[in-house]
């Protein structure tokens, strides 16, 4: 039986180098597509990076979005349990306390 390799395996060193430089995964997908002529998807690169433990704690390869604290639509409130929360007044959705970046549904 033939051993299966990932389609990203030939580019392992290149992906590792980009991870160490802090290149976002969306740019990695675009650069691989431009270099090879094949289509590469961000989700596949995310999976390859996490499966092969290429992501190091001191390098964040994921794109950060604007934080809600700087958003003009994000307001803090205190609920009935006396715990602090945040709400987006543009879409009227609550933002969980453990969310560090803006949620995916945020328009920013």
N, C-alpha and C positions, 0 to 999 in steps of 0.2 A: 504494500500500500504506500502510495506516495505521500510524503509529509506535506501538509498545507502550510503555506506561509501567507502572512498578511500582505496586502498590496502596498502597505506602507513600509514593509521591512527593508526594501532596497534604499529607502530614504531615511533610515533610522538615525544615522549620524547627522544628517542635515536637520531633521526635526529636533534632535537633541540640542544641536547648536543654536537653533532658533529659540528653543525653550530657555536656554541659558542667557540669551540676549534679551528675553522678555517680549518676543514678537507675539502679538495676539493670534489666536487660532484662525480667525477669519482671514488674516493676512497670509498665514501659512498655507491655507487652502488655495488662495489666489495665486501665490507664488509657485506652488507645486503644479497647479493647472497651467500656468504660463510656461514653466520649464519643460513639462512633459507633453503637453497637449491633451492629456487625459483629464477627466473631470474628477476632482477630489472634493468631498463634502466635509464641512466642519465637524459634524457628528462623528464621522469615521476617525478624524484626527484626534478628537477628544477621547474617544474610546482607546485608540492606540496609545496615547500619552498616559492615560490612567492605567491601562493594562500592563504597560512596560515600565511604569513608575518613573517616567521621565520628568514629571512635574515635581519640582523641589519646593519646600516651604518658603524659601526666600525669593523664589521667582514666581510671579503670578502671570500665567499665560492667558488668563481669561480677561476679557475687556471689562473694565469697571464702568458702571453707569454713574450718573450724578447721584449724590446722596440726597435723601429726602429732606434733611435738615436745611439744605440750601434752597429748596423748592418753595416758591411762593404759595403753592396750593396745599402744602403739607402743614397741618395744624396739630398741635399737641392737645391732649385732653386728659382728664382724670375720670375714670369710670366709677361705677358704684362700689367696686372692691378696693378703691383708693390706689389703684395701679395706673401708671401712666401709659397712654397709648397715642397713636398717631392716626390721622384720617386725611385722606386726599379729598379736598373740597371740590375738585374738578370732576372726579368720577364717583365721589361719595362711597369710597371703599376704605375699609380699615386696613392699616398696615401693621403686621405682626411685629412685636418688639424685637424678635431675633433677626429681622431683615436688616442687612447692613447697607445694601445698595438699593437703588430704586427698583420696584417690582417690574416684571416683564410687561405688564399692561400699562405701565406709565408711559405717557406720550413724550417725555423728555428724551 
